[in-house]
Amino acid sequence: MNGVIDGVRGAPWVVMNSDDVQGSYLLLSFGTLATAVYKAYEKDPDNANVKRTIAAGLPNAVVFHPRLPKDVIIFLRDLHNKFHEGSSISFVEVLQMVHDADCDWKSHCIRCAACF
């Protein structure tokens, strides 16, 4: 056993809270699992699997820029969480969501005239 095994679950998605690489992060996904790991550590700090999991950190995390718009953060969080519901979302539904998000982004760029 290796605790949380990399590659078995989806990648953690995080947003940097600042431009400082050593700064803190907002978890968009993996939050429940991260909380469980730290609760396991509080309960049994000498457990080899828990120690290994904490030492590994969040490998392969997808890190988003801190300027990511709030509505995009909410969208990504909700999208990632939909995959926990089994067959509740289809690939076609994901494609429709991407289309809708693209249209929303284009509208935002037209209104604001400044996109990064």
C-alpha positions in Angstrom: 0.0 0.0 0.0 1.1 3.5 -0.8 -1.7 5.6 0.7 -3.2 7.8 -2.1 -1.9 6.1 -5.3 -1.0 8.5 -8.1 -2.8 7.8 -11.3 -5.8 6.0 -9.7 -7.8 9.2 -9.2 -8.2 12.3 -11.2 -5.4 14.9 -10.9 -5.8 17.5 -8.2 -6.8 21.0 -9.6 -5.4 23.9 -7.6 -5.4 27.7 -8.0 -2.4 29.6 -6.8 -3.4 32.3 -4.2 -0.5 34.5 -5.3 2.2 34.7 -7.9 4.6 33.2 -5.3 5.3 29.6 -6.2 5.8 28.8 -2.5 2.4 30.4 -1.6 -0.8 28.7 -0.6 -3.3 27.1 -3.0 -7.0 26.8 -3.3 -8.1 23.2 -4.0 -10.7 22.9 -6.7 -10.6 19.1 -6.4 -9.1 16.6 -4.0 -10.3 18.7 -1.1 -12.2 15.9 0.6 -9.4 13.4 0.0 -6.8 15.9 1.4 -8.9 16.5 4.4 -9.2 12.7 5.0 -5.4 12.3 4.8 -4.8 15.0 7.4 -7.5 13.5 9.7 -5.8 10.1 9.3 -2.5 11.8 10.3 -4.1 13.3 13.4 -5.4 9.9 14.3 -2.2 7.9 13.5 0.8 10.1 12.8 3.2 7.1 12.6 1.2 5.3 9.9 3.6 4.5 7.0 0.9 5.0 4.3 -0.2 8.3 5.7 3.4 9.5 6.0 4.2 8.5 2.5 1.1 10.2 1.1 1.9 13.5 2.9 5.5 13.3 1.8 4.4 12.9 -1.8 2.3 16.0 -1.7 0.0 16.4 -4.7 1.9 14.9 -7.7 0.7 15.9 -11.1 -1.5 18.7 -9.8 -2.9 21.0 -12.4 -2.1 24.5 -11.2 -4.1 27.4 -12.4 -3.0 31.0 -12.4 -4.3 33.2 -9.6 -6.0 35.6 -12.1 -8.3 32.8 -13.2 -11.8 34.4 -13.1 -14.1 33.3 -10.2 -16.8 32.0 -12.5 -14.2 29.8 -14.2 -13.0 28.5 -10.9 -16.6 27.6 -9.9 -17.2 25.9 -13.3 -14.0 23.8 -13.0 -14.8 22.8 -9.5 -18.3 21.8 -10.3 -17.2 20.0 -13.5 -14.5 18.0 -11.6 -17.0 17.0 -8.9 -19.6 15.7 -11.5 -17.2 12.8 -12.3 -17.7 11.5 -8.7 -21.4 10.8 -9.5 -20.7 7.8 -11.7 -22.4 8.1 -15.1 -24.2 11.4 -14.3 -22.3 13.3 -17.0 -21.7 12.2 -20.6 -19.0 13.2 -23.0 -21.6 15.0 -25.1 -22.7 17.0 -22.1 -19.0 18.0 -21.5 -18.7 19.1 -25.1 -21.9 21.2 -24.7 -20.5 22.8 -21.5 -17.2 23.6 -23.3 -19.2 25.3 -26.1 -21.2 27.3 -23.6 -18.1 28.3 -21.7 -16.4 29.3 -24.9 -19.4 31.5 -25.8 -19.4 33.1 -22.3 -15.6 33.8 -22.6 -16.1 35.4 -26.1 -18.9 37.6 -24.7 -16.7 38.6 -21.7 -13.9 39.6 -24.1 -16.2 41.7 -26.2 -17.6 43.5 -23.1 -14.2 44.0 -21.4 -12.0 44.5 -24.5 -9.1 43.0 -22.5 -8.3 39.4 -22.3 -5.2 37.6 -21.0 
